[in-house]
Each structure stands twice: as C-alpha cells, then as structure tokens.
Amino acid sequence: MGMRLLVLHGPNLNLLGVREGGRGLSDLDAALKARAKSLGMELTLLQSNHEGVLLDALAAHREKVDGILVNPAGLFGSYALKEGLELVGLPAIEVMLRPPARESVVAEACVLQVHGAGGFEPYLEALETFASGVFTPGSAGTSTSADDEDDDIIRSPRKSKAAPAKALALAPGKTLGRKSSSDAAAAPEPKGGKMLGRKPSTSKDAAPEPKGGKSLSLGRGAKSASVTTDLLTRALVHQKVSERLAGRLTAAELASWSRSRYEALQRGLPAEQGQRALLEEQLQRLTLSHLPATRLSDEQLVDLMTRLDEG
C-alpha cells in the first residue's frame, strides 16, 4: 500500500476560481487524485470553512494516514490548527496557492511550506515530496522529478518550530523541526502505535574518511573532524558537509548519512554536551537537502557549518 495522506482545504477554497472564472476546487481535487494515483498514494480530501471541522478531521484520521497536506487559507494565523497538527504528530506540509499576507502560524507545525502564484503546482509538488520517501527511512534519494527552476513557487523548509509528537523514524522521538526537550536522553518511544518510517535502520555507519588525506574546512572556526561514531559532535557534521562541498559526497549521500545519524540520536546515540538540539535541527535540514523542494545551496551549506561552529 502506498503512502496515505489527509488533504485539508481551508476556508473559501470551495469558491476557488469563481471570481476569476478559472479552475475550481473540483479541478484541484481531480488533479491531486490523478497525481496521487500515478505516485501510488491514497488521498482523503476535505474542505471546510470551519476551523473545528478541520480539527475534527485531524483527530479522526490521525491513525489512518501517514502525512498531512494542509492549505489553511484564511486560517493561517490559527493557533488551534497549529496545535492540532503538533498533537497529531504526523509530518505536514503547508501549501498555499499564493503566499499569505503575514507569516503563517500554522507553518510552525509543518516541516515544509510550498507557496505558489495561483496554480495547482504547490499541491502537486507537496505530493512529490511525500512520495520521495523522505519521511520513510531507507528510501532517501528516490525523489520523483520536480521542476526545481519554477520561479513561481516559493519553498521554505521549517527549521526549528515544528513540534509533532510522534516519532519520525527519519528519526521526519520528534519530527522535523522540533527542538529536543532533553539534552541527555534519547526521545521516548512514541505513543499511539504509529511510527513514520516503520522499520528504523539499525545502521551505525561510521563517517567515511575524506579522500586524499585532507578535509575541506569552510566557514569560520572549523573544528577537528577526528571524531568516533560513539559520539555525535558538531565537528563530525561539519566534516560531512565539508566533504559534500568538496565533491567527496553527493547530495543524496549526505542526506542518507544525516538521516542515519538522526535515527541514531533518537535511539540514544550520545551527542556533544549541550548540543543535541542544534545537532538534531541541522541533521533534519541535511536529511531534506537533496530534494528539489528543500535543496540547500552551497552558500546555505556554508551558513549551516558556521551555525555549527558558533554553537
């Protein structure tokens, strides 16, 4: 069975296209169903003008789906919807046909935002991201094609505020974006019987030695990279990003390594003292860094290393 998604359309989307005389909600749903079928996914679609109905749908489907695609529309400032997404604990992507007038509160509970310029592409690209396997361990690097050059789509990965409760076994004790509440202990076993990425990898792969006997140090204050896999440190992550920038690792290889280290953290791998939350946050970003919707540029990778250096 393919991935199962709950698609929530917010207020007034039932009137989509009415004023402009263009494609409406039924056309959008048809496009979603067609793309989902081609990707081997199952969708449950719901539109409501009432916040409570959307919240009830989240609660009712939390054990029946693997992820959520939500367009809050006018409810982008809803703390209730944000909290509902956090409590359900499934990976969620916020989509909007156009960027909101103000920063979206709901997006704080999502791992990714995809905003467009009026077409259906944000929805379809969100489906592609889910189908890529990024939320299922062991399937990174199988991303389906997406137009990475579409200037009408704004993609913004969430970095630190999302707070889903269930474990993303991309780990995805905490899902993408949430900071750990404990710096010394592994995340507790999730309740509710569902873990995204059902069979966590038990790999404890060591970081490969850089070729040529040297490591590329970019960013300020680069640390020594001679670190064992018994302890995850900023220096080790810094080394892997350096190898990516030096061409010793591909984007997919870096993402796969980051995924495995994040999973290990959730299983109790010791982390550099006082740095667990920072390491989790940066590993989450790197895990998604090879996908078209969340790809990190070289400049962003250098910034990430600088963040690691500063602690």
C-alpha positions as CSV (number, residue, x, y, z in Angstrom):
1,M,0.0,0.0,0.0
2,G,1.3,3.5,-0.9
3,M,1.5,6.4,1.4
4,R,-1.8,7.7,2.7
5,L,-2.3,11.4,3.0
6,L,-5.0,13.7,4.5
7,V,-5.6,16.8,2.4
8,L,-7.2,19.7,4.2
9,H,-8.6,22.7,2.3
10,G,-9.3,25.7,4.4
11,P,-12.0,28.4,4.3
12,N,-13.3,29.8,1.0
13,L,-11.5,27.3,-1.2
14,N,-14.9,26.0,-2.2
15,L,-15.1,29.3,-4.1
16,L,-11.8,28.8,-5.8
17,G,-11.9,30.1,-9.4
18,V,-15.4,31.6,-9.1
19,R,-14.4,35.2,-9.3
20,E,-11.7,34.7,-12.0
21,G,-13.7,32.1,-13.9
22,G,-10.9,29.7,-13.7
23,R,-10.4,26.2,-12.4
24,G,-12.1,25.4,-9.1
25,L,-11.8,23.1,-6.1
26,S,-13.2,20.1,-8.1
27,D,-10.5,20.6,-10.7
28,L,-7.8,20.9,-7.9
29,D,-9.1,17.7,-6.3
30,A,-9.1,15.9,-9.7
31,A,-5.5,17.0,-10.3
32,L,-4.5,15.8,-6.9
33,K,-6.2,12.4,-7.3
34,A,-4.6,11.9,-10.7
35,R,-1.1,12.7,-9.4
36,A,-1.6,10.6,-6.3
37,K,-2.6,7.6,-8.5
38,S,0.5,8.0,-10.6
39,L,2.6,8.0,-7.4
40,G,0.8,5.1,-5.8
41,M,-0.6,7.2,-3.0
42,E,-4.1,7.3,-1.3
43,L,-5.7,10.6,-0.5
44,T,-8.5,11.7,1.8
45,L,-9.7,15.2,0.8
46,L,-11.7,17.6,2.9
47,Q,-12.7,21.2,2.5
48,S,-14.3,23.2,5.3
49,N,-15.0,26.9,6.1
50,H,-15.0,26.0,9.8
51,E,-11.9,25.6,11.9
52,G,-13.5,23.0,14.2
53,V,-14.3,20.7,11.3
54,L,-10.6,20.7,10.2
55,L,-9.5,20.0,13.8
56,D,-12.0,17.1,14.0
57,A,-10.7,15.7,10.7
58,L,-7.2,15.7,12.1
59,A,-8.2,13.8,15.2
60,A,-10.4,11.3,13.3
61,H,-7.7,10.4,10.7
62,R,-4.6,10.6,12.8
63,E,-4.2,6.8,12.9
64,K,-5.3,6.3,9.3
65,V,-2.9,8.4,7.4
66,D,0.9,8.8,7.1
67,G,1.0,12.6,6.5
68,I,-1.0,15.8,6.1
69,L,-1.1,18.3,3.3
70,V,-2.8,21.4,4.6
71,N,-3.9,24.7,3.0
72,P,-5.1,26.8,5.9
73,A,-6.1,29.6,3.6
74,G,-7.6,32.4,5.9
75,L,-6.8,30.3,9.0
76,F,-3.0,30.7,8.5
77,G,-3.0,32.5,11.9
78,S,-4.8,29.8,13.7
79,Y,-3.0,28.6,16.9
80,A,-5.7,25.9,17.3
81,L,-4.9,24.4,13.9
82,K,-1.2,24.7,14.7
83,E,-1.6,22.9,18.0
84,G,-3.8,20.2,16.3
85,L,-1.1,19.4,13.8
86,E,1.5,19.3,16.6
87,L,-0.6,16.9,18.7
88,V,-1.4,14.6,15.9
89,G,2.4,14.4,15.3
90,L,2.4,13.4,11.6
91,P,4.7,15.1,9.0
92,A,2.7,18.0,7.5
93,I,3.4,20.3,4.5
94,E,1.6,23.6,4.3
95,V,0.6,24.6,0.8
96,M,-1.0,27.9,-0.4
97,L,-1.9,28.9,-3.8
98,R,-0.4,32.3,-3.0
99,P,1.8,33.4,-0.1
100,P,-0.1,34.8,2.9
101,A,-0.1,38.5,3.7
102,R,1.6,37.7,7.0
103,E,3.8,34.9,8.4
104,S,1.8,31.7,8.8
105,V,1.4,30.4,12.3
106,V,0.2,27.0,11.0
107,A,3.5,26.6,9.2
108,E,5.3,26.4,12.5
109,A,3.9,22.9,12.9
110,C,4.9,21.9,9.4
111,V,8.1,20.5,8.0
112,L,7.8,22.5,4.8
113,Q,5.9,25.3,3.1
114,V,5.2,25.3,-0.6
115,H,3.6,28.6,-1.8
116,G,2.7,29.3,-5.4
117,A,1.4,32.1,-7.6
118,G,-2.1,30.9,-8.3
119,G,-1.7,27.5,-10.0
120,F,-2.1,24.0,-8.5
121,E,1.7,23.3,-8.6
122,P,2.3,23.8,-4.8
123,Y,-0.1,21.0,-4.1
124,L,1.4,18.7,-6.7
125,E,4.9,19.4,-5.5
126,A,3.9,18.6,-2.0
127,L,2.7,15.2,-3.2
128,E,6.0,14.7,-4.9
129,T,7.9,15.5,-1.7
130,F,5.9,13.0,0.3
131,A,6.3,10.4,-2.5
132,S,10.1,10.9,-2.5
133,G,10.3,8.8,0.7
134,V,11.9,11.5,2.7
135,F,9.7,10.6,5.7
136,T,10.5,6.8,5.4
137,P,14.0,5.6,6.4
138,G,16.0,3.9,3.7
139,S,14.2,5.5,0.8
140,A,16.0,8.8,0.5
141,G,17.3,9.6,-2.9
142,T,14.3,8.2,-4.7
143,S,12.7,11.6,-5.2
144,T,10.4,11.9,-8.2
145,S,11.1,14.6,-10.7
146,A,10.1,18.2,-9.8
147,D,10.7,21.5,-11.6
148,D,13.5,23.0,-9.5
149,E,13.6,26.1,-11.7
150,D,10.0,27.2,-11.2
151,D,10.3,30.8,-10.1
152,D,6.6,31.0,-9.2
153,I,6.9,28.5,-6.4
154,I,8.3,29.6,-3.0
155,R,9.7,26.7,-1.0
156,S,10.6,27.2,2.6
157,P,11.8,24.4,4.9
158,R,10.8,24.9,8.5
159,K,13.8,24.9,10.8
160,S,13.1,24.9,14.5
161,K,9.4,25.4,15.5
162,A,7.5,22.3,14.4
163,A,6.5,20.1,17.3
164,P,4.8,16.9,16.2
165,A,4.5,14.4,19.0
166,K,5.1,11.1,17.2
167,A,8.5,9.9,16.2
168,L,9.5,10.4,12.6
169,A,11.7,7.4,12.3
170,L,13.8,9.5,10.0
171,A,14.3,9.5,13.1
172,P,10.9,13.2,9.5
173,G,11.1,10.9,19.1
174,K,10.4,14.2,17.4
175,T,9.7,15.1,13.9
176,L,11.4,17.5,11.7
177,G,12.0,20.9,13.2
178,R,11.3,20.3,16.8
179,K,14.0,21.0,19.4
180,S,14.7,18.3,21.9
181,S,13.3,18.8,25.4
182,S,16.2,16.8,26.9
183,D,19.8,17.2,26.0
184,A,20.9,14.0,27.7
185,A,18.3,11.3,26.9
186,A,17.0,9.7,23.7
187,A,13.5,10.6,22.6
188,P,10.8,8.3,24.3
189,E,9.1,5.6,22.4
190,P,6.1,7.3,20.6
191,K,2.6,6.5,21.8
192,G,-0.3,5.7,19.5
193,G,1.2,2.8,17.7
194,K,2.4,4.6,14.6
195,M,5.9,5.5,13.5
196,L,6.5,7.0,10.2
197,G,9.2,5.0,8.5
198,R,8.1,1.8,10.1
199,K,11.4,-0.1,10.3
200,P,14.2,2.2,11.6
201,S,17.6,1.3,10.3
202,T,20.0,-0.1,12.9
203,S,23.0,1.0,10.9
204,K,25.8,2.6,12.9
205,D,27.8,3.6,9.9
206,A,30.9,5.5,10.5
207,A,31.7,8.6,8.6
208,P,34.0,7.7,5.7
209,E,37.5,9.2,5.8
210,P,37.9,12.0,3.4
211,K,39.9,11.1,0.3
212,G,43.4,12.5,-0.2
213,G,44.1,12.8,3.5
214,K,42.7,16.2,3.8
215,S,39.3,17.7,4.8
216,L,38.0,20.9,3.4
217,S,37.2,23.4,6.1
218,L,34.7,26.0,5.1
219,G,33.1,28.6,7.4
220,R,34.5,30.2,10.5
221,G,36.3,28.3,13.2
222,A,36.3,24.9,11.7
223,K,36.8,22.2,14.2
224,S,38.9,19.0,14.1
225,A,37.0,16.2,12.4
226,S,38.7,13.2,14.0
227,V,35.6,12.0,15.9
228,T,34.4,8.5,16.6
229,T,30.9,7.3,15.9
230,D,30.3,6.7,19.6
231,L,29.6,10.4,20.0
232,L,27.9,12.7,17.6
233,T,29.5,16.2,17.5
234,R,29.3,19.4,15.6
235,A,32.8,18.7,14.2
236,L,31.6,15.4,12.6
237,V,28.6,17.0,11.0
238,H,30.9,19.9,9.9
239,Q,33.2,17.4,8.3
240,K,30.5,15.7,6.3
241,V,29.2,19.0,4.9
242,S,32.8,19.9,4.0
243,E,33.1,16.7,2.1
244,R,29.9,17.5,0.3
245,L,31.1,20.9,-0.7
246,A,34.5,19.4,-1.8
247,G,32.7,16.9,-4.1
248,R,33.6,13.8,-2.0
249,L,30.0,13.2,-1.2
250,T,26.9,13.6,-3.3
251,A,23.8,15.4,-2.1
252,A,22.0,12.1,-1.7
253,E,24.9,10.5,0.2
254,L,25.0,13.4,2.6
255,A,21.2,13.2,3.1
256,S,21.4,9.5,3.7
257,W,24.2,9.9,6.3
258,S,22.3,12.6,8.1
259,R,19.2,10.5,8.2
260,S,21.1,7.6,9.8
261,R,22.7,9.9,12.4
262,Y,19.3,11.4,13.2
263,E,17.8,8.0,13.7
264,A,20.8,7.0,15.9
265,L,20.2,10.1,18.1
266,Q,16.6,9.0,18.6
267,R,17.8,5.6,19.6
268,G,20.1,7.0,22.2
269,L,23.4,7.8,20.4
270,P,25.4,10.2,22.7
271,A,25.7,13.7,21.5
272,E,28.2,16.5,22.2
273,Q,27.2,18.0,25.6
274,G,24.7,20.8,25.3
275,Q,24.5,20.5,21.5
276,R,21.8,17.8,21.0
277,A,19.1,20.2,19.9
278,L,21.4,22.0,17.5
279,L,22.6,18.8,16.0
280,E,19.1,17.4,15.6
281,E,18.0,20.6,13.9
282,Q,20.9,20.7,11.4
283,L,20.6,16.9,10.6
284,Q,17.0,17.4,9.8
285,R,17.8,20.1,7.3
286,L,20.5,18.0,5.8
287,T,18.2,15.0,5.5
288,L,15.9,17.0,3.2
289,S,18.8,18.9,1.5
290,H,18.9,16.8,-1.7
291,L,15.2,17.1,-2.6
292,P,14.1,19.7,-5.2
293,A,11.7,21.4,-2.9
294,T,14.2,21.7,0.0
295,R,17.6,21.6,-1.6
296,L,20.4,23.6,0.1
297,S,22.7,25.7,-2.0
298,D,26.4,25.8,-1.3
299,E,26.0,29.1,0.4
300,Q,23.4,27.7,2.7
301,L,25.6,24.7,3.5
302,V,28.4,27.1,4.4
303,D,26.0,29.0,6.6
304,L,25.0,25.7,8.2
305,M,28.6,25.0,9.1
306,T,29.0,28.4,10.5
307,R,26.0,27.8,12.7
308,L,27.6,24.6,13.9
309,D,30.9,26.4,14.6
310,E,29.1,29.1,16.7
311,G,27.1,26.5,18.6
